[in-house]
Each structure stands twice: as C-alpha cells, then as structure tokens.
Amino acid sequence: MKYERGFYQIRSNDEIFDKLIKEREVYEHYKFPYQDISDISKYAESISQKSIVVVGIGGSSLGAKAIYEFLLNHQHRTRNLYFLDTVDPQKISKCINTLSIKDAHFLIISKSGITIEPISIFSYLSSFVKICPKNFTFITSLTSPLAKFALAKKIKVFDIPNNLSGRFSIFGNAGLVPLAMVGINISNLLNGCREIDESFFNKSEHFEIIFNKARFLVENKSRFNINILFSYSESLKSFNDWYSQLWAESLGKKNINETRQALTPIGLIGPTDQHSFLQLIMDGVRDKTVTFIKINDHGQKSAISAIEENNDLNEIIQFPSHLNFNDLINLQAESTIESLKREKDIPYDVITIENVSEESIAKLIYSYQILVSCIGAFLQIDTYNQPGVEIGKNILKRKLDQLI
C-alpha cells in the first residue's frame, strides 16, 4: 500500500528555515547586501545632469521611490529624482513640464526590455530627447532587446538578473543606480541590509521576530486575512506602496493544493487615517492585523507655540511649552496603539525606526523581504512568480498588435 499526503500542512520553523537557506543560494536578492558597488558609484559620479528621471513601473520604480522619499529631507541634495511610472498622460505631461529636458538624465528600467509602460514612454521621449550615452542609461536583462538596442548605441547598460523579481530588486541595479545618482549613500543602505541578513540567518534577534510574525499570520490567515500597515510619517507613503506590491504580488497565489491564498495588504498613513480608516479597524469586523511604524527621531523639532495669551483656544487645548511636532506625531501613534490594545481582540505589532537614515529604511525593507519569503514558504507557494499579472500583460500585447 502506498500512502501519499496531498493536503496542506503548516511546516515547522526548522523546515522553513532550511528552505530559506536553499533559496539564499538561488535567488539574487539575497546576495545584494554583499555586492561590490564600485561600478555603480563611479558611473553615478560621471552623470552631469541635475534631474534624474526613472522610467519604469512596479518593482522597477517603487523601491527607489520608497527610499528616496523617506530620505528626501534628510540632507541637502543638489539633484532631484523624478519617476515616470505610469502612462497616465496628465502625469507624464506634468513631469516633463517640471523638468529642464536639457538638464535631465533618463533611466529606462525593464527586466524583459519589452514592458509596455516604460518602452512606450521611452518611445515618446525619443521624439525630443537625443538617444545617446549622455542622456540615457538602461537597466535591463543583458539578453533583452532593450539591452541590444542600448549596446548598439554604445549606451551604458546595468544588468537585471533573470532570476530576480522586480519587487525584490530594490537593492540591485534598479534601485541603487538612480539612488546613487542623486547622492544617497548606497553603501549605508547595504550596511542596513547586512545587519538584518546576518541577524536572521545567524538566528539572532531578527530571526525570532520575523518567524513569529510569519507563523502567526499563516496560522490565522482565515480569520485575519487583511494586513494593515499604519505608518506614522508622510515620508513612508511610497514605502507603503512598495509593501502593498510586495505583499500582494508575492502572497496572492494558489498553494501546492491549488487552494487560493489571500493575505490582503492595506497601507495607511498616520495621523491622517486616524480620521477615517481607524473607525473601521476599531468597530468593524475583526478580520485585520495592524502593524504600526513609528519614527523615534524624525530629524525635525519644530516647536508648537501658543497662539497668544488669554486666547479661548489656549484654554481648550493646552500644549506643553516644550512640545514639538516630532513628539506630537509619536504621541498620536501611541494613543492609537493604546486604543487598539484596549480592544483586546485586534492583533497588532509596532516597529520603531530610530531615525531617518539610509540604514534605517534599508533594515525595514530588507526585513519585509525576508518576512514575505518566510510567509510564502509557510504557505507553500512560489513567492517569486506572478502568473496573474502576466495574463493581463499578454492580453494587452494582443490588443496592441490588433491595432497595427
């Protein structure tokens, strides 16, 4: 008699860890914290233009955008980074009109080299921007049609490995090249990644944190299938967008038993969404987990002064004389956290970022990459493919072919 087990079973932590060790030997993004970035840094220094424009969509732009916007007010920059990440004609027009085209350098990013959105924008740009090494850089698979085009024009090409999913490419060329061009310290980014990587794979501090969270989400996925990221900083808006792509595109799959998995990401910004979505969290159906992200030191200490003495407003709302906006936003976060805690039936956790720095945002992003890989391994899915997305791309290609 032969007995085969085909049903879904949650594996042990040891089995999942062993699977991640094997993944580490195969998937490129695990190698990024230890890469040589000298070629990127040297090339970035050679670019003379003041405006750097990323032409890409999804994983080709969201990661760099998340880091750039988090660090935007961290230090003075002499260059600006722009993102043409949509074919919305109004967005394209607004971006182009904002730029000085003669002082702009364009990065065309597409692993396949045939992604409709960036290639259509590149085609549009070519009508008024000379295609030459001074104006363009290409980031693509070295075997793609886009790479062959660029090399024929003697334009610099940075590789995107074929075994790299876009949402995991943030610390590869797609993310580091544009960030280096605007003066962000990419070495410090990789330092942050290494700290998490070494801690996790040496089974130190971050191992327990990540594994416990992954296992809880998988064991309770039927009850709590909506996962909210409540970030208390406007600078984390694009990080929320990156998280939503990472979570949805990695975890929305059929498992080995052809059962559909559904962990749904939602990104919120505090305190704004305290005045809207928080109502649903507090009094709505208990189908959500909440992760709060706080920044201990925002780097901005603007004091809140009284309007004037003997004012009715001052009688109603009294601010301590030493209060600043850094303290106020963290008090708001702590108050919202306490309100959930009092409910006693809303799962939540809190991530505290110490300061606004390259290391801080890199540690946060790399932690989420490993977390998603853990969850995917527990769910017994392919974390790194996206078959549902590819179907729509193929339909669009056929529709365009019919118009020719």
C-alpha positions as a Markdown table, in Angstrom:
| # | Residue | x | y | z |
|---|---|---|---|---|
| 1 | Met | 0.0 | 0.0 | 0.0 |
| 2 | Lys | 1.3 | 3.5 | -0.9 |
| 3 | Tyr | 0.2 | 6.5 | 1.1 |
| 4 | Glu | 0.6 | 9.9 | -0.3 |
| 5 | Arg | -0.3 | 13.1 | 1.5 |
| 6 | Gly | -1.5 | 15.9 | -0.8 |
| 7 | Phe | -3.2 | 18.2 | 1.7 |
| 8 | Tyr | -1.8 | 21.5 | 3.1 |
| 9 | Gln | 0.1 | 21.3 | 6.3 |
| 10 | Ile | 1.9 | 24.1 | 8.1 |
| 11 | Arg | 5.6 | 23.1 | 8.3 |
| 12 | Ser | 7.9 | 23.5 | 11.3 |
| 13 | Asn | 10.2 | 26.6 | 11.7 |
| 14 | Asp | 13.2 | 24.4 | 11.1 |
| 15 | Glu | 11.8 | 23.1 | 7.8 |
| 16 | Ile | 11.0 | 26.7 | 6.7 |
| 17 | Phe | 14.4 | 28.0 | 7.7 |
| 18 | Asp | 16.1 | 25.2 | 5.7 |
| 19 | Lys | 14.0 | 26.2 | 2.7 |
| 20 | Leu | 15.2 | 29.8 | 3.0 |
| 21 | Ile | 18.8 | 28.7 | 3.3 |
| 22 | Lys | 18.3 | 26.9 | 0.0 |
| 23 | Glu | 16.6 | 29.9 | -1.5 |
| 24 | Arg | 19.5 | 32.1 | -0.4 |
| 25 | Glu | 21.7 | 30.0 | -2.8 |
| 26 | Val | 19.4 | 30.5 | -5.7 |
| 27 | Tyr | 17.8 | 34.0 | -5.6 |
| 28 | Glu | 19.8 | 37.0 | -6.4 |
| 29 | His | 18.3 | 39.5 | -3.9 |
| 30 | Tyr | 19.9 | 37.5 | -1.0 |
| 31 | Lys | 23.3 | 38.4 | -2.4 |
| 32 | Phe | 22.7 | 42.1 | -2.7 |
| 33 | Pro | 23.9 | 43.1 | 0.8 |
| 34 | Tyr | 27.4 | 41.8 | 0.0 |
| 35 | Gln | 27.8 | 43.1 | -3.6 |
| 36 | Asp | 30.5 | 45.3 | -5.0 |
| 37 | Ile | 29.1 | 48.7 | -5.8 |
| 38 | Ser | 32.2 | 50.4 | -7.1 |
| 39 | Asp | 31.0 | 50.4 | -10.7 |
| 40 | Ile | 27.6 | 52.0 | -9.7 |
| 41 | Ser | 29.3 | 54.7 | -7.6 |
| 42 | Lys | 31.9 | 55.5 | -10.3 |
| 43 | Tyr | 29.2 | 55.7 | -13.0 |
| 44 | Ala | 26.9 | 57.8 | -10.9 |
| 45 | Glu | 29.7 | 60.4 | -10.4 |
| 46 | Ser | 30.0 | 60.7 | -14.2 |
| 47 | Ile | 26.4 | 61.9 | -14.7 |
| 48 | Ser | 26.3 | 65.7 | -15.0 |
| 49 | Gln | 22.6 | 66.4 | -15.2 |
| 50 | Lys | 20.7 | 67.8 | -12.2 |
| 51 | Ser | 17.4 | 65.9 | -12.8 |
| 52 | Ile | 17.4 | 62.1 | -12.8 |
| 53 | Val | 14.3 | 60.5 | -14.2 |
| 54 | Val | 13.3 | 56.9 | -13.6 |
| 55 | Val | 11.2 | 55.4 | -16.4 |
| 56 | Gly | 9.8 | 52.1 | -15.0 |
| 57 | Ile | 6.8 | 50.6 | -13.4 |
| 58 | Gly | 6.1 | 48.4 | -10.4 |
| 59 | Gly | 9.2 | 46.9 | -8.9 |
| 60 | Ser | 11.3 | 48.9 | -11.3 |
| 61 | Ser | 10.5 | 52.1 | -9.6 |
| 62 | Leu | 8.6 | 51.6 | -6.3 |
| 63 | Gly | 11.7 | 50.6 | -4.3 |
| 64 | Ala | 13.9 | 53.5 | -5.3 |
| 65 | Lys | 10.9 | 55.8 | -4.8 |
| 66 | Ala | 10.3 | 54.5 | -1.2 |
| 67 | Ile | 13.9 | 55.1 | -0.2 |
| 68 | Tyr | 14.2 | 58.5 | -2.0 |
| 69 | Glu | 11.1 | 59.9 | -0.4 |
| 70 | Phe | 11.9 | 58.6 | 3.1 |
| 71 | Leu | 15.3 | 60.4 | 2.9 |
| 72 | Leu | 14.1 | 63.4 | 1.0 |
| 73 | Asn | 14.5 | 65.9 | 3.8 |
| 74 | His | 17.4 | 64.0 | 5.5 |
| 75 | Gln | 20.1 | 66.1 | 3.8 |
| 76 | His | 20.5 | 68.7 | 1.2 |
| 77 | Arg | 20.6 | 67.4 | -2.3 |
| 78 | Thr | 21.8 | 69.1 | -5.5 |
| 79 | Arg | 19.9 | 66.7 | -7.7 |
| 80 | Asn | 16.2 | 65.6 | -7.8 |
| 81 | Leu | 14.8 | 62.2 | -8.6 |
| 82 | Tyr | 11.6 | 62.0 | -10.7 |
| 83 | Phe | 9.5 | 59.0 | -11.6 |
| 84 | Leu | 7.7 | 58.4 | -14.8 |
| 85 | Asp | 5.9 | 55.3 | -13.6 |
| 86 | Thr | 2.6 | 55.4 | -15.3 |
| 87 | Val | 1.1 | 56.0 | -18.8 |
| 88 | Asp | -1.3 | 58.5 | -17.4 |
| 89 | Pro | -1.0 | 61.4 | -19.9 |
| 90 | Gln | -1.5 | 64.0 | -17.2 |
| 91 | Lys | 1.2 | 62.7 | -15.0 |
| 92 | Ile | 3.6 | 62.4 | -17.9 |
| 93 | Ser | 2.9 | 65.9 | -19.1 |
| 94 | Lys | 3.3 | 67.3 | -15.6 |
| 95 | Cys | 6.6 | 65.6 | -15.1 |
| 96 | Ile | 8.0 | 66.7 | -18.4 |
| 97 | Asn | 6.9 | 70.3 | -17.9 |
| 98 | Thr | 8.6 | 70.3 | -14.5 |
| 99 | Leu | 11.9 | 69.3 | -15.9 |
| 100 | Ser | 14.6 | 71.1 | -17.8 |
| 101 | Ile | 14.9 | 68.5 | -20.5 |
| 102 | Lys | 18.5 | 69.7 | -21.4 |
| 103 | Asp | 19.5 | 69.0 | -17.8 |
| 104 | Ala | 17.8 | 65.6 | -17.4 |
| 105 | His | 19.2 | 62.1 | -17.5 |
| 106 | Phe | 16.7 | 59.2 | -18.1 |
| 107 | Leu | 17.0 | 55.7 | -16.7 |
| 108 | Ile | 14.9 | 53.2 | -18.7 |
| 109 | Ile | 14.2 | 50.2 | -16.4 |
| 110 | Ser | 12.6 | 47.0 | -17.6 |
| 111 | Lys | 14.0 | 43.4 | -17.0 |
| 112 | Ser | 12.3 | 42.0 | -20.1 |
| 113 | Gly | 13.1 | 45.0 | -22.1 |
| 114 | Ile | 9.6 | 44.9 | -23.6 |
| 115 | Thr | 7.4 | 46.1 | -20.7 |
| 116 | Ile | 4.7 | 48.2 | -22.4 |
| 117 | Glu | 4.7 | 51.2 | -20.0 |
| 118 | Pro | 8.4 | 52.1 | -19.9 |
| 119 | Ile | 9.0 | 51.3 | -23.5 |
| 120 | Ser | 6.1 | 53.5 | -24.6 |
| 121 | Ile | 7.4 | 56.4 | -22.5 |
| 122 | Phe | 10.9 | 55.8 | -23.9 |
| 123 | Ser | 9.5 | 55.9 | -27.4 |
| 124 | Tyr | 7.7 | 59.2 | -26.6 |
| 125 | Leu | 10.9 | 60.7 | -25.1 |
| 126 | Ser | 12.9 | 59.7 | -28.2 |
| 127 | Ser | 10.9 | 62.2 | -30.2 |
| 128 | Phe | 12.5 | 65.2 | -28.4 |
| 129 | Val | 15.5 | 63.8 | -26.4 |
| 130 | Lys | 18.6 | 62.6 | -28.3 |
| 131 | Ile | 19.3 | 58.9 | -27.7 |
| 132 | Cys | 22.9 | 58.9 | -26.6 |
| 133 | Pro | 25.1 | 58.0 | -23.6 |
| 134 | Lys | 24.8 | 61.5 | -22.1 |
| 135 | Asn | 21.0 | 61.4 | -21.9 |
| 136 | Phe | 20.2 | 57.7 | -21.2 |
| 137 | Thr | 21.1 | 54.8 | -19.1 |
| 138 | Phe | 19.4 | 51.4 | -19.4 |
| 139 | Ile | 18.8 | 48.9 | -16.6 |
| 140 | Thr | 17.6 | 45.6 | -18.1 |
| 141 | Ser | 18.5 | 41.9 | -18.6 |
| 142 | Leu | 21.6 | 41.7 | -20.7 |
| 143 | Thr | 19.8 | 39.3 | -23.0 |
| 144 | Ser | 16.8 | 41.6 | -23.6 |
| 145 | Pro | 16.0 | 43.5 | -26.9 |
| 146 | Leu | 16.4 | 46.8 | -24.9 |
| 147 | Ala | 20.0 | 45.8 | -23.9 |
| 148 | Lys | 20.8 | 45.0 | -27.5 |
| 149 | Phe | 19.4 | 48.4 | -28.6 |
| 150 | Ala | 21.4 | 50.2 | -26.0 |
| 151 | Leu | 24.7 | 48.5 | -26.7 |
| 152 | Ala | 24.3 | 49.3 | -30.4 |
| 153 | Lys | 24.1 | 52.9 | -29.4 |
| 154 | Lys | 27.1 | 52.5 | -27.0 |
| 155 | Ile | 24.9 | 53.4 | -24.0 |
| 156 | Lys | 25.6 | 52.1 | -20.6 |
| 157 | Val | 23.6 | 49.0 | -19.5 |
| 158 | Phe | 23.2 | 47.7 | -16.0 |
| 159 | Asp | 22.0 | 44.1 | -15.7 |
| 160 | Ile | 18.9 | 42.8 | -14.0 |
| 161 | Pro | 19.4 | 39.1 | -13.4 |
| 162 | Asn | 16.8 | 36.8 | -14.9 |
| 163 | Asn | 16.1 | 35.1 | -11.5 |
| 164 | Leu | 15.2 | 38.4 | -9.9 |
| 165 | Ser | 11.6 | 39.5 | -9.3 |
| 166 | Gly | 11.1 | 43.3 | -9.7 |
| 167 | Arg | 9.7 | 43.7 | -6.2 |
| 168 | Phe | 12.9 | 42.2 | -4.7 |
| 169 | Ser | 15.2 | 44.3 | -6.9 |
| 170 | Ile | 15.3 | 47.4 | -4.7 |
| 171 | Phe | 18.9 | 46.7 | -3.6 |
| 172 | Gly | 20.0 | 45.7 | -7.1 |
| 173 | Asn | 20.9 | 48.0 | -10.0 |
| 174 | Ala | 17.2 | 49.1 | -10.5 |
| 175 | Gly | 17.3 | 50.7 | -7.1 |
| 176 | Leu | 20.9 | 51.6 | -6.4 |
| 177 | Val | 21.8 | 53.2 | -9.7 |
| 178 | Pro | 19.2 | 56.1 | -9.5 |
| 179 | Leu | 19.7 | 56.5 | -5.8 |
| 180 | Ala | 23.5 | 56.8 | -6.2 |
| 181 | Met | 23.0 | 59.4 | -8.9 |
| 182 | Val | 21.2 | 61.7 | -6.5 |
| 183 | Gly | 23.8 | 61.3 | -3.8 |
| 184 | Ile | 22.2 | 58.8 | -1.5 |
| 185 | Asn | 24.8 | 56.7 | 0.3 |
| 186 | Ile | 24.2 | 53.3 | -1.1 |
| 187 | Ser | 27.0 | 51.8 | 1.0 |
| 188 | Asn | 25.0 | 52.7 | 4.1 |
| 189 | Leu | 21.9 | 51.1 | 2.6 |
| 190 | Leu | 23.7 | 47.8 | 2.1 |
| 191 | Asn | 25.1 | 48.1 | 5.7 |
| 192 | Gly | 21.5 | 48.1 | 6.9 |
| 193 | Cys | 20.6 | 45.1 | 4.7 |
| 194 | Arg | 23.6 | 43.1 | 6.0 |
| 195 | Glu | 22.7 | 43.8 | 9.6 |
| 196 | Ile | 19.3 | 42.1 | 9.1 |
| 197 | Asp | 20.6 | 39.3 | 6.8 |
| 198 | Glu | 23.3 | 38.3 | 9.3 |
| 199 | Ser | 21.0 | 38.6 | 12.3 |
| 200 | Phe | 18.3 | 36.5 | 10.7 |
| 201 | Phe | 20.4 | 33.7 | 9.2 |
| 202 | Asn | 22.6 | 33.5 | 12.3 |
| 203 | Lys | 19.3 | 33.0 | 14.2 |
| 204 | Ser | 19.9 | 36.1 | 16.3 |
| 205 | Glu | 17.5 | 39.0 | 17.3 |
| 206 | His | 15.6 | 39.3 | 14.0 |
| 207 | Phe | 15.1 | 35.6 | 13.5 |
| 208 | Glu | 12.6 | 35.2 | 16.3 |
| 209 | Ile | 10.8 | 38.5 | 15.4 |
| 210 | Ile | 10.3 | 37.6 | 11.7 |
| 211 | Phe | 9.5 | 33.9 | 12.2 |
| 212 | Asn | 6.9 | 34.6 | 15.0 |
| 213 | Lys | 5.2 | 37.1 | 12.9 |
| 214 | Ala | 5.2 | 34.9 | 9.7 |
| 215 | Arg | 3.8 | 31.9 | 11.6 |
| 216 | Phe | 1.1 | 34.0 | 13.3 |
| 217 | Leu | -0.1 | 35.4 | 10.0 |
| 218 | Val | -0.2 | 32.0 | 8.3 |
| 219 | Glu | -1.8 | 30.1 | 11.2 |
| 220 | Asn | -4.5 | 32.9 | 11.5 |
| 221 | Lys | -4.9 | 33.7 | 7.7 |
| 222 | Ser | -8.5 | 32.5 | 7.6 |
| 223 | Arg | -9.6 | 34.8 | 10.4 |
| 224 | Phe | -7.2 | 37.8 | 9.9 |
| 225 | Asn | -6.7 | 37.9 | 6.1 |
| 226 | Ile | -6.3 | 41.7 | 5.9 |
| 227 | Asn | -2.9 | 43.1 | 6.9 |
| 228 | Ile | -2.7 | 46.8 | 7.6 |
| 229 | Leu | 0.5 | 48.8 | 7.7 |
| 230 | Phe | -0.2 | 52.0 | 9.7 |
| 231 | Ser | 2.9 | 54.2 | 9.1 |
| 232 | Tyr | 3.2 | 57.4 | 11.1 |
| 233 | Ser | 5.1 | 59.6 | 8.6 |
| 234 | Glu | 4.2 | 61.1 | 5.3 |
| 235 | Ser | 7.7 | 60.1 | 4.2 |
| 236 | Leu | 6.6 | 56.4 | 4.3 |
| 237 | Lys | 3.8 | 56.7 | 1.8 |
| 238 | Ser | 5.9 | 55.2 | -1.0 |
| 239 | Phe | 7.1 | 52.6 | 1.3 |
| 240 | Asn | 3.5 | 51.6 | 1.9 |
| 241 | Asp | 3.1 | 51.4 | -1.9 |
| 242 | Trp | 6.1 | 49.1 | -2.2 |
| 243 | Tyr | 4.8 | 47.0 | 0.7 |
| 244 | Ser | 1.5 | 46.6 | -1.0 |
| 245 | Gln | 3.1 | 45.4 | -4.2 |
| 246 | Leu | 5.5 | 43.0 | -2.3 |
| 247 | Trp | 2.7 | 41.6 | -0.2 |
| 248 | Ala | 0.0 | 41.2 | -2.9 |
| 249 | Glu | 2.2 | 40.0 | -5.8 |
| 250 | Ser | 4.2 | 37.6 | -3.6 |
| 251 | Leu | 1.4 | 36.1 | -1.5 |
| 252 | Gly | -1.7 | 36.2 | -3.6 |
| 253 | Lys | -1.2 | 32.7 | -5.1 |
| 254 | Lys | -2.5 | 29.1 | -5.2 |
| 255 | Asn | -0.6 | 26.8 | -2.9 |
| 256 | Ile | 0.5 | 23.2 | -3.7 |
| 257 | Asn | -3.0 | 22.0 | -3.1 |
| 258 | Glu | -4.4 | 24.6 | -5.6 |
| 259 | Thr | -6.1 | 26.4 | -2.7 |
| 260 | Arg | -6.2 | 30.2 | -3.2 |
| 261 | Gln | -4.3 | 32.2 | -0.6 |
| 262 | Ala | -5.4 | 35.7 | 0.3 |
| 263 | Leu | -3.4 | 38.0 | 2.5 |
| 264 | Thr | -4.5 | 41.5 | 1.6 |
| 265 | Pro | -2.3 | 44.5 | 2.2 |
| 266 | Ile | -3.5 | 48.0 | 3.1 |
| 267 | Gly | -1.2 | 50.9 | 3.6 |
| 268 | Leu | -2.4 | 53.8 | 5.9 |
| 269 | Ile | -0.7 | 57.0 | 7.0 |
| 270 | Gly | -1.0 | 58.5 | 10.4 |
| 271 | Pro | -2.3 | 60.7 | 11.7 |
| 272 | Thr | -4.4 | 61.3 | 8.6 |
| 273 | Asp | -6.1 | 57.9 | 8.5 |
| 274 | Gln | -7.0 | 58.1 | 12.2 |
| 275 | His | -9.8 | 60.3 | 11.0 |
| 276 | Ser | -11.2 | 57.7 | 8.5 |
| 277 | Phe | -10.0 | 54.1 | 8.4 |
| 278 | Leu | -9.4 | 53.8 | 12.1 |
| 279 | Gln | -13.1 | 53.7 | 12.6 |
| 280 | Leu | -13.3 | 50.5 | 10.5 |
| 281 | Ile | -10.4 | 48.9 | 12.4 |
| 282 | Met | -12.0 | 49.7 | 15.8 |
| 283 | Asp | -15.6 | 48.9 | 15.3 |
| 284 | Gly | -15.6 | 46.8 | 12.1 |
| 285 | Val | -15.3 | 43.1 | 11.5 |
| 286 | Arg | -12.3 | 41.5 | 13.3 |
| 287 | Asp | -10.5 | 40.4 | 10.1 |
| 288 | Lys | -7.5 | 42.6 | 10.3 |
| 289 | Thr | -4.0 | 42.7 | 11.8 |
| 290 | Val | -2.3 | 46.1 | 12.2 |
| 291 | Thr | 1.5 | 46.9 | 12.1 |
| 292 | Phe | 2.4 | 50.3 | 13.3 |
| 293 | Ile | 5.5 | 52.0 | 12.1 |
| 294 | Lys | 6.9 | 54.9 | 14.2 |
| 295 | Ile | 10.0 | 57.0 | 13.7 |
| 296 | Asn | 11.6 | 57.9 | 17.1 |
| 297 | Asp | 13.6 | 60.9 | 15.7 |
| 298 | His | 12.2 | 62.5 | 12.5 |
| 299 | Gly | 15.0 | 64.9 | 12.4 |
| 300 | Gln | 12.6 | 67.9 | 12.6 |
| 301 | Lys | 12.0 | 69.5 | 16.0 |
| 302 | Ser | 9.6 | 72.4 | 15.1 |
| 303 | Ala | 8.2 | 73.7 | 18.3 |
| 304 | Ile | 4.4 | 74.3 | 18.8 |
| 305 | Ser | 3.9 | 77.7 | 20.3 |
| 306 | Ala | 0.8 | 79.1 | 21.9 |
| 307 | Ile | -1.2 | 81.4 | 19.6 |
| 308 | Glu | -1.3 | 84.2 | 22.1 |
| 309 | Glu | -2.0 | 84.7 | 25.8 |
| 310 | Asn | -5.6 | 84.7 | 27.1 |
| 311 | Asn | -7.0 | 83.1 | 24.0 |
| 312 | Asp | -10.0 | 80.8 | 24.1 |
| 313 | Leu | -8.2 | 78.1 | 22.1 |
| 314 | Asn | -5.4 | 78.0 | 24.6 |
| 315 | Glu | -8.0 | 77.4 | 27.3 |
| 316 | Ile | -9.4 | 74.4 | 25.4 |
| 317 | Ile | -6.2 | 72.9 | 24.0 |
| 318 | Gln | -3.1 | 73.5 | 26.1 |
| 319 | Phe | 0.2 | 72.5 | 24.6 |
| 320 | Pro | 3.2 | 72.0 | 26.9 |
| 321 | Ser | 5.8 | 74.7 | 26.3 |
| 322 | His | 8.4 | 72.2 | 25.1 |
| 323 | Leu | 6.1 | 70.2 | 22.7 |
| 324 | Asn | 7.2 | 69.8 | 19.1 |
| 325 | Phe | 5.7 | 68.1 | 16.1 |
| 326 | Asn | 8.1 | 65.1 | 16.4 |
| 327 | Asp | 6.7 | 64.5 | 19.9 |
| 328 | Leu | 3.1 | 65.2 | 18.8 |
| 329 | Ile | 3.0 | 62.6 | 15.9 |
| 330 | Asn | 4.6 | 60.0 | 18.2 |
| 331 | Leu | 2.0 | 60.7 | 20.9 |
| 332 | Gln | -0.7 | 60.3 | 18.3 |
| 333 | Ala | 0.8 | 57.0 | 17.2 |
| 334 | Glu | 1.0 | 55.8 | 20.9 |
| 335 | Ser | -2.6 | 56.9 | 21.5 |
| 336 | Thr | -3.9 | 54.9 | 18.5 |
| 337 | Ile | -1.8 | 51.9 | 19.6 |
| 338 | Glu | -3.3 | 52.1 | 23.1 |
| 339 | Ser | -6.8 | 52.3 | 21.7 |
| 340 | Leu | -6.3 | 49.0 | 19.8 |
| 341 | Lys | -4.7 | 47.4 | 22.8 |
| 342 | Arg | -7.8 | 48.2 | 24.9 |
| 343 | Glu | -10.0 | 46.3 | 22.4 |
| 344 | Lys | -8.0 | 43.1 | 23.3 |
| 345 | Asp | -9.0 | 41.3 | 20.1 |
| 346 | Ile | -7.1 | 43.2 | 17.3 |
| 347 | Pro | -3.7 | 41.7 | 16.6 |
| 348 | Tyr | -1.1 | 44.4 | 16.3 |
| 349 | Asp | 2.6 | 44.9 | 16.5 |
| 350 | Val | 4.9 | 48.0 | 16.5 |
| 351 | Ile | 8.0 | 48.7 | 14.5 |
| 352 | Thr | 10.1 | 51.7 | 15.8 |
| 353 | Ile | 12.6 | 53.2 | 13.4 |
| 354 | Glu | 15.3 | 55.0 | 15.4 |
| 355 | Asn | 16.0 | 57.8 | 12.9 |
| 356 | Val | 15.8 | 58.9 | 9.3 |
| 357 | Ser | 18.8 | 57.3 | 7.7 |
| 358 | Glu | 19.9 | 55.0 | 4.9 |
| 359 | Glu | 20.5 | 52.2 | 7.4 |
| 360 | Ser | 17.0 | 52.6 | 9.0 |
| 361 | Ile | 15.0 | 52.4 | 5.7 |
| 362 | Ala | 17.2 | 49.5 | 4.4 |
| 363 | Lys | 16.7 | 47.5 | 7.6 |
| 364 | Leu | 12.9 | 48.0 | 7.3 |
| 365 | Ile | 12.7 | 47.0 | 3.7 |
| 366 | Tyr | 15.1 | 44.0 | 3.9 |
| 367 | Ser | 13.1 | 42.7 | 7.0 |
| 368 | Tyr | 9.9 | 42.8 | 4.9 |
| 369 | Gln | 11.6 | 40.9 | 2.1 |
| 370 | Ile | 12.6 | 38.1 | 4.4 |
| 371 | Leu | 9.2 | 38.2 | 6.1 |
| 372 | Val | 7.4 | 37.7 | 2.8 |
| 373 | Ser | 9.8 | 34.9 | 1.9 |
| 374 | Cys | 9.0 | 33.2 | 5.2 |
| 375 | Ile | 5.3 | 33.5 | 4.8 |
| 376 | Gly | 5.5 | 32.2 | 1.2 |
| 377 | Ala | 7.4 | 29.2 | 2.4 |
| 378 | Phe | 4.9 | 28.5 | 5.1 |
| 379 | Leu | 2.0 | 28.9 | 2.6 |
| 380 | Gln | 3.9 | 26.5 | 0.2 |
| 381 | Ile | 3.6 | 28.9 | -2.8 |
| 382 | Asp | 6.1 | 30.3 | -5.3 |
| 383 | Thr | 6.8 | 33.6 | -3.7 |
| 384 | Tyr | 8.7 | 35.0 | -6.6 |
| 385 | Asn | 6.4 | 34.5 | -9.7 |
| 386 | Gln | 3.3 | 36.5 | -10.7 |
| 387 | Pro | 1.3 | 34.5 | -13.2 |
| 388 | Gly | -1.9 | 36.5 | -12.6 |
| 389 | Val | -0.1 | 39.7 | -13.7 |
| 390 | Glu | 1.4 | 38.1 | -16.8 |
| 391 | Ile | -2.1 | 37.2 | -18.2 |
| 392 | Gly | -3.1 | 40.9 | -18.3 |
| 393 | Lys | 0.2 | 41.8 | -20.0 |
| 394 | Asn | -0.3 | 39.2 | -22.7 |
| 395 | Ile | -3.9 | 40.4 | -23.4 |
| 396 | Leu | -2.6 | 44.0 | -23.7 |
| 397 | Lys | 0.1 | 42.9 | -26.1 |
| 398 | Arg | -2.5 | 41.1 | -28.3 |
| 399 | Lys | -4.8 | 44.2 | -28.3 |
| 400 | Leu | -1.9 | 46.4 | -29.4 |
| 401 | Asp | -1.0 | 44.0 | -32.1 |
| 402 | Gln | -4.6 | 44.2 | -33.4 |
| 403 | Leu | -4.3 | 48.0 | -33.8 |
| 404 | Ile | -1.3 | 47.8 | -36.1 |
